[in-house]
Amino acid sequence: MRRTLVVLLCFGWIHLSAYDANHLKTLLEEKECIGCDLRGADLRDIDFSGCDLSKSDFSGANVSRSIFVMADLNDANLSDANATESVFWKGTMQRADLTRIHAQRASFKGTRLDGSNLSFADLRGTKSWKANFTNVLFKNTDFTDAELGDAKFIHNDLRSSKLTKSLLWKTYFSNVNMTKAQCAHAKKEEAIFDVNVTCR
């Protein structure tokens, strides 16, 4: 059953253009939304801090300027979502589908993104200090002007991605494929190269 309604979500008001009523009931009663259908929903400026949103579908949703501090977004789908200036500080987004996400100037500080898909993601100007990008799939990902200090890149192929003007101070690289230009930039930024970093 799908309706249009204004609801209170994690201490904020939202307007859902289409949603599953049973999922909404679970959210309001249990303060979590596991596996919920929120596709295309307008969720701007909402505080989702600490909420369990794992396996939920936010594809095409507008979550710009929303706060996901320490939220659980493991296995969630945020493909094509607008997450401009959103805050995912110390959240978990492991195995999340983040393809084509628009997350300019968003914060991923301390966020775990292990095994997620960031292909074609727009991450320009993001702040991702100490983020974990282990086994993340990158394809044409744009990190232009991003702050990636002390972040971890392990088992990645970054050759098709943009790291132009990105901050890579103490950024850790291990088992990563990079272009020669990316390697030169990383070394200039005092990044840490561990084992099997290929520059070609």
C-alpha positions in Angstrom: 0.0 0.0 0.0 1.5 3.4 -1.0 0.4 6.8 0.0 1.6 10.4 0.4 2.1 11.6 3.9 4.2 13.9 6.1 5.8 12.0 8.9 8.3 12.4 11.7 11.5 10.6 11.1 14.3 10.5 13.6 13.3 13.8 15.1 12.7 15.6 11.8 9.8 16.1 9.4 9.9 14.6 5.9 7.6 14.3 2.9 7.5 11.0 1.1 6.0 11.0 -2.4 5.7 7.2 -2.3 6.5 4.7 0.4 5.6 1.4 1.9 3.2 1.9 4.7 4.4 -1.2 6.6 8.0 0.1 6.4 6.9 3.5 7.7 5.0 1.9 10.6 8.2 -0.1 11.6 10.3 3.0 11.4 8.0 5.1 13.7 7.6 2.3 16.3 11.1 0.9 16.4 13.1 4.0 15.3 14.8 2.0 12.5 14.1 1.4 8.8 15.8 -1.8 7.7 15.2 -2.7 4.1 12.7 0.1 3.5 11.6 1.5 0.1 12.4 5.2 0.1 13.1 5.6 -3.7 12.9 9.1 -4.9 11.8 10.5 -1.5 12.5 14.1 -0.5 14.5 13.7 2.7 16.4 17.0 2.7 17.7 18.5 6.0 16.8 15.5 8.2 18.7 14.2 11.1 19.2 10.4 10.7 21.9 10.2 13.4 22.2 6.7 14.8 19.4 5.3 12.8 19.6 1.8 11.3 18.9 2.2 7.6 20.7 -0.9 6.4 19.5 -2.5 3.2 17.1 0.4 2.5 16.6 1.8 -1.0 17.3 5.5 -1.3 18.0 5.4 -5.0 17.1 8.7 -6.6 16.2 10.2 -3.2 17.2 13.7 -2.2 19.1 13.5 1.1 21.0 16.8 0.6 22.2 18.4 3.9 20.8 15.5 5.9 22.8 14.1 8.8 23.7 10.4 9.1 26.2 10.6 12.0 27.0 7.0 13.1 24.0 5.8 11.0 24.0 2.2 9.6 23.7 2.3 5.9 25.3 -1.1 5.2 24.0 -2.7 2.0 21.9 0.3 1.3 21.2 1.7 -2.2 21.9 5.4 -2.7 22.5 5.2 -6.4 21.6 8.4 -8.2 20.8 10.0 -4.8 21.4 13.7 -4.1 23.6 13.8 -1.0 25.1 17.2 -1.5 26.5 18.6 1.8 25.2 15.6 3.7 27.1 14.3 6.8 28.0 10.6 7.1 30.5 11.1 9.9 31.6 7.8 11.4 28.8 6.0 9.7 28.9 2.5 8.1 28.2 2.2 4.4 29.7 -1.2 3.8 28.7 -2.9 0.5 26.4 0.1 -0.3 25.5 0.9 -3.9 26.7 4.5 -4.3 26.9 4.6 -8.1 26.3 8.0 -9.6 25.7 9.5 -6.1 25.9 13.3 -6.1 27.7 14.0 -2.9 29.6 17.3 -3.5 31.0 18.8 -0.3 29.6 15.9 1.8 31.4 14.6 4.9 32.5 11.0 5.1 35.0 11.5 8.0 35.7 8.2 9.6 33.1 6.4 7.5 33.5 2.8 6.6 32.8 2.2 2.9 34.3 -1.3 2.6 33.1 -3.2 -0.4 30.8 -0.4 -1.7 30.4 0.7 -5.3 31.4 4.3 -6.0 31.4 4.1 -9.7 30.6 7.4 -11.5 30.2 9.1 -8.0 30.6 12.8 -7.8 32.6 13.4 -4.6 34.1 16.8 -5.4 35.0 18.8 -2.4 34.1 16.0 0.1 35.8 15.6 3.4 36.8 12.0 3.9 39.5 12.1 6.6 40.1 8.6 8.0 37.5 7.0 5.7 38.0 3.4 4.8 37.8 2.6 1.1 38.9 -1.1 1.3 37.7 -3.1 -1.7 35.6 -0.2 -3.0 34.8 -0.3 -6.7 35.9 3.0 -8.4 35.1 3.8 -12.0 35.2 7.4 -13.2 34.8 8.6 -9.6 35.5 12.3 -9.1 37.5 13.2 -6.0 38.5 16.7 -7.3 39.3 19.0 -4.3 38.5 16.2 -1.9 40.1 15.9 1.5 41.3 12.3 1.9 43.9 12.7 4.6 44.6 9.5 6.6 42.0 7.6 4.5 42.7 4.0 3.6 42.7 2.7 0.0 43.2 -1.0 -0.1 42.6 -3.3 -3.1 41.4 -0.6 -5.4 41.8 0.5 -9.0 41.9 4.3 -9.2 43.2 4.7 -12.7 39.9 6.0 -14.2 39.2 8.3 -11.2 40.0 12.0 -10.7 42.2 13.0 -7.8 42.9 16.5 -9.1 43.8 18.9 -6.2 42.8 16.3 -3.7 44.5 16.3 -0.2 46.3 13.0 0.3 48.4 13.8 3.4 49.1 10.4 5.2 46.6 8.7 2.9 47.3 5.0 3.0 47.6 3.0 -0.3 48.0 -0.8 -0.5 47.4 -3.2 -3.4 46.2 -0.3 -5.5 46.5 0.5 -9.2 47.1 4.2 -10.0 48.3 6.2 -12.9 51.7 7.7 -12.9 50.3 11.2 -12.5 48.2 10.0 -9.5 51.2 8.4 -7.9 53.3 11.6 -8.4 50.5 13.7 -6.8 50.1 11.3 -3.9 53.9 11.2 -3.1 54.0 15.0 -3.3 51.1 15.1 -0.7 53.1 12.7 1.6 50.8 9.8 1.1 51.9 6.4 2.5 52.6 3.7 -0.1 52.6 0.2 1.3 52.8 -3.0 -0.7 51.9 -3.6 -4.3 51.0 0.0 -5.4 51.3 0.0 -9.2 51.9 3.2 -11.0 51.3 3.0 -14.7 
